[in-house]
Amino acid sequence: MKRGLLATTILMVVLLAQAGLFPTGGSATDDTKKAELLFVQTAQDARLDGEKLILKGISPAVLFFTDRPERIAGSMKNDRYLKLWTEDGKDSFLADPPNATLSVFADDTVGELVVTLRNPQFTGDDLTYDINVIKGKPLEKGGPCALFIDIIGMPLTPLSYAGVARRSVYRRW
């Protein structure tokens, strides 16, 4: 029985390595395959206060997804998402703040504002970003909203968040 389990484990490791889902040794380099994750946050209300965007009653999870060919989709809790803002590197939110489009639904219309996001801060169920407006008019009235946040590159190794998400998505199919 133990011999069969060992053979199965070795076969799985070989198949995962061939599929690129298991690290094959060595250190991470610039050749590491990356996923470009896009994020979506939703909240019950959005308000502008000077150069601050306040998302009131924010959802406890942030959705993320990629485009083809990887087709990763999932969600992460807000505390994990906030850690992305403290990680350094040339392709990080800290080094290169993302652009985002805020869509606010009020009075059967949708208002859109394109901004650059910096310095996310949680206070209870509210999330505040420092912003620079790129395009659009400031919000006249708040309402339910969705914030579509630009990409960040994440490694696709099994030990990365994107790698874990990729494996779990594939397991569901």
Helices and strands as residue ranges (DSSP letters): H 2-18, E 34-49, E 52-58, E 61-65, E 73-77, H 78-83, E 99-106, E 109-123, E 126-135, E 145-155, H 161-172
